[in-house]
Amino acid sequence: MLRQPPTQVIGPKALVQARRAIVTCDACPRLRRHCLAIADEKRAAFRHETYWGRPVPGFGDPAAWLYVLGLAPAAHGANRTGRVFTGDGRGGSGDFLMSALHRAGLASIPTSQQADDGLALRGVFIGAAARCAPPANTPRPDELRRCRPHLAAEIAALPDLRAVVALGKIAWDAWLAFVAGHAPLPRPRPVFTHGAVASLAPPATRSPAGLTLIGCFHPSRQNTHTGRVTPEMYDGLFALALRIGRPSPLVGTGDQEPGIRKTLVTSHKEKGPRAQRGPFGP
Ligand code: SF4
């Protein structure tokens, strides 16, 4: 038996429709089989719980100015709890991300362990490039392509968005692929690194291309437990996002933020650190 949808306050009708389309989607047989098998087998620590097991919709503030784009649900995290970046263990990626958002004043609590924990995001909405937990945390290109309409539906339902933080290179590339359906991408193609900023079109452009894209290393344990990603780096990243995206006259380049190595303006060749390996790599 699968868990019932967690209660989430997402008011506008378009968001409700986007959510409904996501949780009922079965377009990727491999991923659906995997999610259901995980929900059936369970991890020993959660054997008494009912797993969500369905595709995971986005979560957050319907008036969001910032969209945080993750990779995909974790098998025993969001695939269990039904909420993005939720339940992947103490000190996992959900806690790491939420503590950074909390320090930035964008989340009501600094943890993300359960879908009924009362967490509220302020000005932020969190989604994912793929909505079903993939084997080895790696969705295939065809699965990412099939999931793109769900991203499009959420973005269309969030009219106040100004910026997107892509968590990892797969999310960055998924965003570029999505934008390429609306506007030509700049050449050379913007290169991912932590703190990279890509303005794909003038901010007033009435398409996703008008949103400023910000690169951010993924908060996977693989990154946070090795010190490749630190709380200070996330504080600098969200300070940059606030300066760029929050409706305010205080818009800057972010060069002065701690943890930001370099700011990339599109069509300039990136000279930042090289990508690390693995599904969560930059
Ligand atoms: S990954 Fe996306 S497109 Fe594929 S089944 Fe899940 S929700 Fe549907």
Boltz pocket constraint, residues with backbone or C-beta under 6 A from the ligand:
constraints:
  - pocket:
      binder: B
      contacts: [[A, 22], [A, 25], [A, 26], [A, 27], [A, 28], [A, 29], [A, 31], [A, 32], [A, 55], [A, 56], [A, 129], [A, 130], [A, 131], [A, 132], [A, 143], [A, 146], [A, 147], [A, 148], [A, 150]]
      max_distance: 6.0
